[in-house]
Amino acid sequence: MALEPKIKDFPRVRSALKLYQVASIITGVMLLLLCAEMLLKYIPGIAVELQLGGPQGFLAFVPAGTTVAVNLSMGILIAHGWFYVLYLFADFQLWSRMRWPFSKFLVIALGGVIPLLSFFLEVRVSREVKTYLARREAEISATTPSEATH
């Protein structure tokens, strides 16, 4: 018999789902930015980085390794790393509250490192959790006798 969340934990499941949804979208966008930045930096013939506030203007592409102001390419890399930590935390919260197998945790964790996967997983996982909660609440309300009002 598979473990299931307790009824009293449903509000915590919903809260964990909301955090997961937000973290999933932010991490997915940051990963796409990171991929674009890596392509710009490492494709021969392009090899540029994004610089903020240098002598070339407010925002400029400069040859890789020549940034003299704020290196936004490095900022994107660091930001994605920290948002991925948040994404893993949200994944862990949802996974533990839903009492899923560990393999599901690993699959969801891959969403932060495989481009576009976090968007697909966010839709699928959210639908699955919401459907599960609605089904369980309907079962509970059907088995619980309602009180007569005067």
Backbone as CSV, one residue per row, in Angstrom:
resi,resn,N_x,N_y,N_z,CA_x,CA_y,CA_z,C_x,C_y,C_z
1,MET,0.842,-1.192,0.000,0.000,0.000,0.000,0.882,1.249,0.000
2,ALA,0.629,2.112,-0.940,1.408,3.344,-1.060,0.991,4.335,0.023
3,LEU,1.956,5.095,0.470,1.658,6.131,1.454,0.954,7.290,0.773
4,GLU,0.047,7.909,1.499,-0.681,9.061,0.975,-0.636,10.184,1.994
5,PRO,-0.774,11.414,1.544,-0.794,12.533,2.489,-2.021,12.459,3.387
6,LYS,-1.856,12.927,4.592,-2.981,12.991,5.523,-3.850,14.204,5.184
7,ILE,-5.118,14.099,5.530,-6.065,15.187,5.240,-5.606,16.496,5.882
8,LYS,-5.098,16.414,7.090,-4.674,17.635,7.788,-3.483,18.304,7.104
9,ASP,-2.776,17.566,6.241,-1.620,18.124,5.535,-1.975,18.754,4.191
10,PHE,-3.231,18.706,3.787,-3.619,19.253,2.481,-3.266,20.733,2.324
11,PRO,-3.486,21.572,3.345,-3.076,22.979,3.177,-1.559,23.113,2.969
12,ARG,-0.784,22.278,3.625,0.669,22.314,3.453,1.066,21.801,2.075
13,VAL,0.315,20.845,1.549,0.571,20.358,0.189,0.306,21.477,-0.806
14,ARG,-0.794,22.195,-0.619,-1.119,23.306,-1.529,-0.048,24.394,-1.470
15,SER,0.433,24.682,-0.271,1.488,25.682,-0.103,2.777,25.226,-0.793
16,ALA,3.128,23.966,-0.622,4.325,23.423,-1.275,4.163,23.437,-2.787
17,LEU,2.958,23.169,-3.273,2.705,23.199,-4.715,2.886,24.613,-5.261
18,LYS,2.388,25.598,-4.558,2.523,26.985,-5.020,4.004,27.387,-5.089
19,LEU,4.784,27.028,-4.057,6.211,27.324,-4.073,6.887,26.611,-5.239
20,TYR,6.513,25.355,-5.476,7.087,24.597,-6.582,6.761,25.252,-7.922
21,GLN,5.517,25.700,-8.092,5.130,26.324,-9.362,5.953,27.579,-9.638
22,VAL,6.094,28.425,-8.634,6.853,29.668,-8.805,8.331,29.363,-9.066
23,ALA,8.907,28.483,-8.247,10.316,28.142,-8.401,10.583,27.475,-9.752
24,SER,9.633,26.684,-10.225,9.786,25.996,-11.499,9.861,26.983,-12.663
25,ILE,8.994,27.955,-12.663,8.979,28.947,-13.744,10.251,29.796,-13.703
26,ILE,10.627,30.274,-12.527,11.823,31.113,-12.411,13.066,30.328,-12.819
27,THR,13.187,29.100,-12.335,14.355,28.283,-12.666,14.398,27.977,-14.155
28,GLY,13.254,27.689,-14.751,13.205,27.416,-16.187,13.637,28.609,-17.013
29,VAL,13.179,29.791,-16.652,13.574,31.011,-17.377,15.071,31.267,-17.202
30,MET,15.562,31.115,-15.966,16.984,31.339,-15.725,17.841,30.324,-16.487
31,LEU,17.373,29.085,-16.601,18.115,28.072,-17.348,18.159,28.407,-18.839
32,LEU,17.052,28.912,-19.366,17.053,29.320,-20.775,18.012,30.489,-21.007
33,LEU,18.025,31.449,-20.088,18.980,32.561,-20.186,20.419,32.054,-20.114
34,LEU,20.645,31.107,-19.225,21.983,30.536,-19.082,22.413,29.819,-20.357
35,CYS,21.505,29.073,-20.962,21.825,28.379,-22.219,22.153,29.379,-23.327
36,ALA,21.367,30.449,-23.426,21.634,31.481,-24.433,22.990,32.127,-24.173
37,GLU,23.286,32.394,-22.923,24.559,33.010,-22.568,25.724,32.084,-22.914
38,MET,25.580,30.792,-22.646,26.642,29.827,-22.965,26.867,29.719,-24.475
39,LEU,25.787,29.733,-25.228,25.933,29.697,-26.681,26.681,30.933,-27.184
40,LEU,26.302,32.095,-26.674,26.972,33.331,-27.092,28.443,33.343,-26.699
41,LYS,28.752,32.741,-25.585,30.124,32.790,-25.086,31.034,31.755,-25.743
42,TYR,30.501,30.559,-26.041,31.382,29.472,-26.456,31.301,29.079,-27.930
43,ILE,30.417,29.684,-28.712,30.403,29.394,-30.146,31.519,30.206,-30.796
44,PRO,32.438,29.512,-31.487,33.531,30.244,-32.159,32.971,31.238,-33.179
45,GLY,33.546,32.382,-33.214,33.091,33.419,-34.131,32.135,34.401,-33.461
46,ILE,31.486,33.973,-32.396,30.616,34.875,-31.643,31.358,35.273,-30.367
47,ALA,31.544,34.333,-29.451,32.340,34.480,-28.227,32.206,35.842,-27.557
48,VAL,30.981,36.158,-27.107,30.751,37.429,-26.413,30.116,37.171,-25.047
49,GLU,30.266,38.165,-24.177,29.616,38.161,-22.870,28.817,39.450,-22.737
50,LEU,27.843,39.415,-21.862,26.995,40.586,-21.642,27.569,41.408,-20.490
51,GLN,27.751,42.694,-20.749,28.357,43.591,-19.767,27.396,44.738,-19.455
52,LEU,27.346,45.101,-18.197,26.478,46.189,-17.746,27.329,47.366,-17.289
53,GLY,27.095,48.529,-17.889,27.715,49.759,-17.416,29.177,49.957,-17.756
54,GLY,29.635,49.489,-18.862,31.029,49.678,-19.253,31.194,50.839,-20.213
55,PRO,32.371,50.987,-20.776,32.633,52.082,-21.713,31.849,51.965,-23.024
56,GLN,31.357,50.767,-23.354,30.575,50.588,-24.585,29.122,51.024,-24.433
57,GLY,28.693,51.345,-23.227,27.322,51.775,-22.996,26.699,51.059,-21.809
58,PHE,25.412,51.338,-21.597,24.710,50.783,-20.439,24.695,49.264,-20.462
59,LEU,24.386,48.677,-21.622,24.310,47.226,-21.778,24.946,46.879,-23.112
60,ALA,25.983,46.043,-23.088,26.701,45.760,-24.336,27.263,44.350,-24.327
61,PHE,27.371,43.789,-25.534,28.077,42.533,-25.720,29.539,42.874,-25.985
62,VAL,30.438,42.250,-25.245,31.869,42.474,-25.413,32.541,41.123,-25.647
63,PRO,33.705,41.098,-26.277,34.396,39.823,-26.472,34.606,39.099,-25.134
64,ALA,34.455,37.775,-25.175,34.573,36.975,-23.951,35.919,37.214,-23.273
65,GLY,35.873,37.408,-21.969,37.087,37.612,-21.188,37.565,39.041,-21.127
66,THR,36.827,39.984,-21.720,37.276,41.381,-21.727,36.339,42.308,-20.961
67,THR,35.463,41.779,-20.143,34.547,42.647,-19.406,35.314,43.476,-18.388
68,VAL,34.977,44.754,-18.335,35.613,45.665,-17.378,34.599,46.223,-16.387
69,ALA,33.320,45.924,-16.608,32.265,46.393,-15.706,31.554,45.159,-15.131
70,VAL,30.295,45.289,-14.836,29.524,44.181,-14.267,29.289,43.131,-15.347
71,ASN,29.723,41.897,-15.081,29.586,40.794,-16.022,28.223,40.136,-15.807
72,LEU,27.235,40.491,-16.630,25.891,39.921,-16.480,25.862,38.442,-16.837
73,SER,26.771,38.008,-17.678,26.830,36.584,-18.001,27.117,35.773,-16.748
74,MET,28.045,36.223,-15.937,28.355,35.545,-14.678,27.180,35.689,-13.708
75,GLY,26.512,36.831,-13.737,25.343,37.035,-12.872,24.222,36.055,-13.187
76,ILE,24.011,35.789,-14.475,22.988,34.825,-14.878,23.349,33.437,-14.361
77,LEU,24.605,33.075,-14.462,25.082,31.778,-13.985,24.852,31.634,-12.482
78,ILE,25.219,32.635,-11.723,25.057,32.597,-10.268,23.582,32.589,-9.886
79,ALA,22.781,33.431,-10.531,21.351,33.489,-10.218,20.670,32.152,-10.496
80,HIS,21.006,31.524,-11.627,20.407,30.215,-11.912,20.791,29.209,-10.830
81,GLY,22.020,29.235,-10.383,22.460,28.313,-9.339,21.651,28.459,-8.066
82,TRP,21.430,29.691,-7.640,20.663,29.907,-6.411,19.181,29.593,-6.598
83,PHE,18.636,29.918,-7.766,17.236,29.564,-8.002,17.061,28.058,-8.131
84,TYR,18.085,27.360,-8.606,18.005,25.900,-8.651,17.972,25.319,-7.238
85,VAL,18.706,25.937,-6.309,18.641,25.499,-4.908,17.217,25.678,-4.384
86,LEU,16.590,26.816,-4.679,15.199,27.037,-4.286,14.288,26.008,-4.944
87,TYR,14.535,25.711,-6.207,13.748,24.721,-6.943,13.863,23.343,-6.285
88,LEU,15.079,22.957,-5.899,15.263,21.671,-5.212,14.552,21.646,-3.871
89,PHE,14.588,22.762,-3.153,13.876,22.850,-1.875,12.375,22.690,-2.093
90,ALA,11.842,23.374,-3.103,10.406,23.266,-3.405,10.060,21.851,-3.854
91,ASP,10.921,21.244,-4.645,10.739,19.859,-5.077,10.697,18.941,-3.859
92,PHE,11.642,19.127,-2.945,11.688,18.298,-1.739,10.433,18.469,-0.897
93,GLN,9.991,19.714,-0.730,8.783,19.964,0.070,7.576,19.247,-0.526
94,LEU,7.377,19.409,-1.817,6.231,18.785,-2.469,6.351,17.266,-2.439
95,TRP,7.527,16.760,-2.747,7.759,15.316,-2.746,7.481,14.700,-1.375
96,SER,7.994,15.328,-0.327,7.804,14.759,1.011,6.363,14.882,1.480
97,ARG,5.686,15.973,1.148,4.296,16.133,1.569,3.353,15.182,0.818
98,MET,3.673,14.918,-0.440,2.840,14.012,-1.234,3.211,12.545,-1.014
99,ARG,4.332,12.300,-0.339,4.792,10.943,-0.026,5.013,10.104,-1.287
100,TRP,5.658,10.718,-2.261,5.965,10.050,-3.518,7.236,9.229,-3.377
101,PRO,7.481,8.301,-4.303,8.757,7.563,-4.290,9.927,8.486,-4.644
102,PHE,11.127,8.088,-4.216,12.311,8.919,-4.422,12.598,9.154,-5.902
103,SER,12.249,8.209,-6.734,12.487,8.370,-8.171,11.747,9.585,-8.727
104,LYS,10.587,9.881,-8.172,9.821,11.054,-8.628,10.549,12.345,-8.244
105,PHE,11.154,12.348,-7.062,11.952,13.501,-6.648,13.079,13.754,-7.648
106,LEU,13.763,12.681,-8.060,14.878,12.817,-8.998,14.422,13.317,-10.361
107,VAL,13.292,12.809,-10.836,12.772,13.255,-12.139,12.432,14.739,-12.090
108,ILE,11.768,15.165,-11.028,11.412,16.585,-10.906,12.682,17.431,-10.783
109,ALA,13.688,16.937,-10.065,14.942,17.684,-9.905,15.626,17.918,-11.246
110,LEU,15.464,17.000,-12.177,16.067,17.176,-13.504,15.477,18.372,-14.253
111,GLY,14.296,18.810,-13.851,13.665,19.950,-14.503,14.480,21.222,-14.412
112,GLY,15.350,21.329,-13.430,16.160,22.535,-13.281,17.460,22.505,-14.055
113,VAL,17.777,21.358,-14.679,19.031,21.272,-15.418,18.846,20.884,-16.881
114,ILE,17.664,20.458,-17.274,17.370,20.140,-18.669,16.473,21.253,-19.220
115,PRO,16.955,21.998,-20.208,16.176,23.132,-20.720,14.753,22.733,-21.123
116,LEU,13.812,23.557,-20.756,12.369,23.439,-21.024,11.652,22.378,-20.185
117,LEU,12.377,21.456,-19.571,11.715,20.383,-18.823,10.939,20.913,-17.621
118,SER,11.433,21.957,-16.976,10.730,22.465,-15.795,9.336,22.982,-16.151
119,PHE,9.175,23.521,-17.345,7.858,24.020,-17.754,6.877,22.870,-17.945
120,PHE,7.337,21.799,-18.600,6.469,20.636,-18.812,6.154,19.935,-17.490
121,LEU,7.164,19.789,-16.643,6.938,19.132,-15.356,6.015,19.958,-14.474
122,GLU,6.157,21.273,-14.520,5.302,22.131,-13.682,3.844,21.900,-14.024
123,VAL,3.514,21.844,-15.294,2.129,21.616,-15.711,1.665,20.229,-15.277
124,ARG,2.495,19.230,-15.540,2.112,17.843,-15.246,1.972,17.596,-13.742
125,VAL,2.957,18.034,-12.962,2.940,17.812,-11.512,1.800,18.593,-10.879
126,SER,1.594,19.828,-11.293,0.506,20.632,-10.729,-0.850,19.992,-10.992
127,ARG,-1.036,19.541,-12.212,-2.301,18.871,-12.554,-2.486,17.612,-11.713
128,GLU,-1.424,16.842,-11.566,-1.498,15.605,-10.791,-1.851,15.868,-9.325
129,VAL,-1.200,16.847,-8.717,-1.454,17.163,-7.305,-2.866,17.707,-7.123
130,LYS,-3.273,18.635,-7.970,-4.615,19.213,-7.845,-5.695,18.163,-8.050
131,THR,-5.502,17.272,-9.008,-6.467,16.201,-9.247,-6.542,15.269,-8.052
132,TYR,-5.390,14.922,-7.517,-5.349,14.042,-6.346,-6.074,14.674,-5.165
133,LEU,-5.779,15.947,-4.865,-6.416,16.624,-3.732,-7.921,16.726,-3.934
134,ALA,-8.362,17.057,-5.124,-9.800,17.167,-5.393,-10.486,15.815,-5.234
135,ARG,-9.850,14.758,-5.722,-10.428,13.410,-5.614,-10.530,12.980,-4.165
136,ARG,-9.471,13.191,-3.401,-9.492,12.799,-1.985,-10.517,13.607,-1.200
137,GLU,-10.624,14.904,-1.481,-11.609,15.725,-0.765,-13.027,15.311,-1.128
138,ALA,-13.255,14.937,-2.382,-14.578,14.455,-2.795,-14.907,13.137,-2.107
139,GLU,-13.931,12.240,-1.997,-14.155,10.976,-1.296,-14.494,11.206,0.169
140,ILE,-13.778,12.122,0.792,-14.005,12.403,2.209,-15.371,13.023,2.427
141,SER,-15.750,13.971,1.569,-17.056,14.610,1.741,-18.198,13.636,1.454
142,ALA,-17.952,12.657,0.596,-18.992,11.660,0.295,-19.176,10.671,1.431
143,THR,-18.113,10.387,2.162,-18.212,9.421,3.263,-18.581,10.064,4.584
144,THR,-18.424,11.363,4.707,-18.759,12.067,5.934,-20.199,12.530,5.884
145,PRO,-21.010,12.103,6.848,-22.414,12.574,6.838,-22.460,14.065,7.179
146,SER,-23.256,14.783,6.417,-23.385,16.215,6.679,-24.411,16.429,7.782
147,GLU,-24.180,17.463,8.567,-25.098,17.784,9.669,-26.315,18.518,9.129
148,ALA,-27.437,18.199,9.698,-28.677,18.884,9.303,-28.708,20.249,9.981
149,THR,-29.112,21.256,9.233,-29.210,22.603,9.805,-30.666,22.885,10.159
150,HIS,-30.850,23.665,11.154,-32.222,23.990,11.609,-32.724,25.217,10.966
